[in-house]
Amino acid sequence: MKHGFTLAILALLAVSCGGRRGRQAEGDAADSLATAALEAPAAKESPKNEKPDTASLAKTRSKLPQEPVFDIVTTMGTIRVKLYKDTPKHRDNFIKLALTHYYDNVLFHRVIDGFMIQGGDPYTRDTSRVEEWGEGGPGYTIDAEILPEHTHKKGALAAARRGDLANPMKESSGSQFYLVQDSTNCKHLNGAYTVFGETVGGLNVIDRIARVQTDRFDRPVHPVRILRVSPNAQLNKRALEEESRPVEEMPAGTPEDTLRKQKEPAERSTTLEVQTQVDSSVLRGRKLKHRE
């Protein structure tokens, strides 16, 4: 059963993002899992080693809601994800890569049933570089944005990264991400990896991909490809309209409500005055203690 096989893999602590079991893991159990991405040297993938242009990102952000929805269209169905506003570096980087077609035609190169599915490596477009799958990226990393409220629940969208020994600041891969299939087997990753979004549609597609036949390196025998990642125009438009809608004023009350509100300040004032007198009499003669 693949689930039992998965647990055995985790116990061995001998897997890396690229799927080479012969490589000893760096760091603790979390770092040895499929989410521990190894970045390729910058010169291989991005000669200029350029980070996302902040000006263009700002322009793009103005056309999207704070928590935009994107469709990850795969050969096995569409996974719809929402990006979190409180992880802005990861959100904006994902937006930038998606809109520049960075993810077009890359594979889910690492799939473990009962755990997660991982993709986003540009090297996977080239079958001649299969030994390097799991090591590709845009030539930069992203500062960690690990928040306790964002856990590895089913469908969580999180960033892969290198292990702690080589990456003590827990910086994320510039492009590789994973989607949680089983929250129980991923809960030990909470607080160790940046979760920057969640699945809002297509959980069954994650299950379908996770259950495909894989080889001994956890690579699908029949490639599962990301065709494109694109913003969902309808949902984003609706969310943007909600964000820009002014707060509506409360309707005026009845004459009885108005009269009651006029009486309340005077009544509160009297109550506060009496309470203050009582508090003063109680405290008089007592010593307040301050503990270090």
C-alpha positions in Angstrom: 0.0 0.0 0.0 1.4 3.4 -1.0 0.5 5.0 2.3 2.7 2.5 4.2 5.4 3.0 1.7 5.2 6.8 2.3 5.6 6.5 6.1 8.7 4.3 5.5 10.1 7.0 3.3 9.6 9.6 6.0 11.3 7.4 8.6 14.4 6.9 6.5 15.0 10.7 6.2 16.6 10.1 2.9 14.6 12.0 0.4 15.2 15.4 -1.2 13.1 17.6 -3.4 14.7 16.2 -6.5 13.8 12.6 -5.5 17.3 11.1 -5.2 17.1 8.7 -2.3 20.8 8.2 -2.3 21.4 11.7 -1.0 21.4 12.1 2.8 18.9 14.6 4.0 20.1 17.9 5.6 18.6 18.7 8.9 15.6 17.2 10.8 12.7 15.2 9.5 10.9 18.1 8.0 13.9 19.1 6.0 14.3 15.6 4.5 10.8 15.6 3.0 9.7 16.3 -0.5 9.2 19.9 0.4 12.9 20.5 1.0 13.7 22.0 -2.4 17.2 22.4 -3.6 17.8 25.6 -5.6 19.9 25.3 -8.8 22.8 27.7 -9.2 21.5 31.0 -10.4 23.6 31.0 -13.6 21.8 27.9 -14.9 18.3 29.3 -14.9 18.6 33.1 -14.6 21.8 34.7 -15.9 20.8 38.1 -14.6 19.7 36.7 -11.2 16.9 39.3 -11.2 14.2 39.4 -8.5 10.7 40.4 -9.4 10.4 44.0 -10.4 8.5 45.7 -7.6 7.1 48.4 -9.9 5.4 46.0 -12.3 4.2 43.9 -9.3 2.6 47.0 -7.8 0.8 47.7 -11.1 -0.4 44.1 -11.3 -1.6 44.1 -7.7 -3.8 47.1 -8.4 -5.8 45.0 -10.8 -6.2 42.1 -8.4 -7.8 41.8 -4.9 -5.7 41.4 -1.8 -6.3 37.7 -1.8 -6.5 36.8 -5.5 -7.7 33.4 -6.9 -5.7 31.5 -9.4 -6.5 28.4 -11.5 -3.7 25.8 -11.7 -4.8 24.0 -14.9 -3.3 20.5 -15.2 -3.7 17.5 -17.4 -5.8 15.9 -14.7 -8.0 18.8 -13.9 -8.0 22.3 -12.4 -6.9 23.2 -8.9 -8.2 26.6 -7.7 -6.2 28.4 -5.1 -6.5 31.6 -3.1 -3.3 33.4 -2.1 -3.1 34.9 1.4 -2.7 38.7 1.8 -0.5 38.3 5.0 2.2 36.5 3.0 2.7 39.3 0.5 6.2 38.3 -0.7 5.1 34.8 -1.7 1.7 36.0 -3.0 3.3 38.6 -5.3 6.0 36.3 -6.5 3.5 33.6 -7.4 1.4 36.3 -9.3 4.5 37.4 -11.2 5.5 33.9 -12.2 2.0 33.0 -13.2 1.4 36.1 -15.3 4.8 35.7 -17.1 3.9 32.0 -17.9 6.8 30.7 -15.9 4.7 27.7 -14.8 3.4 26.8 -18.3 4.2 23.1 -19.1 6.2 22.2 -16.0 5.5 18.9 -14.2 4.4 17.8 -10.8 7.8 16.1 -10.5 7.3 14.7 -7.0 4.1 12.9 -5.9 3.5 11.0 -2.7 0.1 9.5 -2.0 -1.0 10.3 1.6 1.4 13.3 1.7 1.6 16.0 -1.0 2.2 16.8 -4.6 5.0 19.1 -5.7 5.8 21.1 -8.9 7.1 24.4 -10.2 10.6 23.3 -11.3 11.4 24.7 -14.8 13.9 21.9 -15.4 11.0 19.5 -15.7 10.3 20.8 -19.2 13.5 19.0 -20.3 13.5 15.2 -20.0 17.2 15.2 -20.6 17.7 16.9 -17.3 15.6 14.4 -15.3 18.5 13.9 -12.8 18.2 17.6 -11.9 14.5 17.7 -11.5 13.7 19.3 -8.1 16.7 21.6 -8.3 15.4 24.3 -10.6 14.3 27.8 -9.9 14.4 31.4 -11.0 17.7 32.1 -9.3 16.5 33.7 -6.1 14.8 32.7 -2.9 12.0 34.3 -0.9 12.2 35.4 2.7 10.2 33.2 5.0 6.7 34.3 5.9 5.8 31.5 8.4 2.6 32.4 10.3 1.1 30.1 13.0 -2.4 30.6 11.7 -1.5 29.1 8.3 -1.2 25.4 8.8 -0.7 22.4 6.5 -4.4 21.6 6.2 -5.7 19.6 3.2 -5.2 21.7 0.1 -2.7 24.1 1.7 -0.4 25.8 -0.8 3.1 26.0 0.5 6.6 26.9 -0.7 9.4 24.3 -1.0 12.8 25.1 0.4 16.3 23.8 1.2 17.0 22.1 4.6 17.8 23.9 7.8 21.6 23.3 7.8 22.0 25.0 4.4 19.1 27.4 5.0 18.8 28.4 8.6 16.5 31.4 7.7 14.1 29.0 6.1 14.0 31.0 2.8 11.6 29.6 0.3 12.3 28.3 -3.2 11.8 31.0 -5.9 9.2 28.9 -7.8 8.7 25.4 -6.4 5.5 24.8 -4.4 3.5 21.9 -3.0 -0.1 21.2 -2.3 -1.0 19.2 0.8 -3.1 16.0 0.3 -3.1 14.6 3.8 -3.0 17.1 6.7 -2.2 14.4 9.3 1.0 13.4 7.6 2.0 17.0 7.0 1.2 18.5 10.4 4.8 18.3 11.6 5.7 20.8 8.8 3.7 23.5 10.6 5.9 26.4 11.5 8.8 25.1 9.3 7.6 26.1 5.8 5.7 29.1 4.5 2.1 28.3 3.7 0.9 31.1 1.4 -2.5 30.0 0.1 -5.2 27.3 0.2 -7.2 25.3 -2.3 -10.8 26.6 -2.8 -11.7 24.3 -5.5 -10.4 21.0 -6.9 -9.4 19.0 -3.8 -10.4 15.9 -5.7 -7.8 16.8 -8.4 -5.1 16.9 -5.8 -6.2 13.4 -4.7 -6.3 12.2 -8.3 -2.8 13.4 -8.9 -1.5 12.0 -5.6 -2.7 8.5 -6.5 -1.0 8.2 -9.9 1.6 5.5 -10.3 5.1 6.7 -9.5 8.6 5.3 -9.9 11.1 4.7 -7.0 12.0 8.4 -7.1 8.3 9.5 -6.6 8.1 10.7 -10.2 4.8 10.0 -11.9 5.2 7.2 -14.5 2.9 9.1 -16.8 3.8 12.8 -16.6 1.3 15.1 -14.8 1.7 18.6 -16.4 0.7 22.1 -15.4 -0.6 23.6 -18.6 -0.9 27.1 -17.1 -1.5 29.1 -14.0 -3.9 32.0 -14.6 -6.0 34.4 -12.5 -9.7 33.6 -12.2 -11.2 36.8 -13.8 -14.7 36.3 -12.4 -13.8 35.6 -8.8 -11.1 38.2 -8.7 -13.4 40.9 -10.1 -16.1 40.1 -7.6 -13.6 40.2 -4.7 -12.1 43.5 -5.9 -15.6 45.0 -6.1 -16.2 43.9 -2.5 -13.0 45.5 -1.4 -13.7 48.8 -3.1 -17.3 49.0 -1.9 -17.7 51.8 0.7 -19.0 50.9 4.2 -22.7 51.5 4.2 -24.1 53.8 6.8 -26.5 52.3 9.3 -30.1 53.2 8.7 -31.7 55.8 11.0 -33.5 54.4 13.9 -37.1 55.1 15.1 -37.9 58.2 17.2 -38.0 55.9 20.3 -34.4 54.8 19.5 -33.3 58.4 19.2 -34.8 59.4 22.6 -33.2 56.3 24.2 -29.7 57.2 22.8 -30.1 60.8 24.1 -30.7 59.5 27.6 -27.8 56.9 27.6 -24.8 59.4 27.9 -26.3 61.0 31.1 -27.1 57.6 32.6 -23.6 56.3 31.8 -22.0 59.4 33.3 -23.9 58.9 36.6 -23.0 55.2 36.7 -19.3 56.0 36.1 -19.3 58.6 38.9 -20.8 56.3 41.4 -18.4 53.4 40.4 -15.4 55.7 40.7 -16.5 56.7 44.2 -16.9 53.1 45.2 -13.5 52.1 43.7 -11.8 55.0 45.6 -13.2 53.9 48.9 -12.2 50.3 48.4 -8.7 51.2 47.4 -8.2 53.7 50.1 -5.7 52.3 52.7 -4.6 49.4 50.5 -1.1 49.0 49.2 -0.6 48.0 45.6 2.1 45.4 45.2 4.3 45.1 42.1 5.9 41.8 41.4 9.1 41.6 39.4 
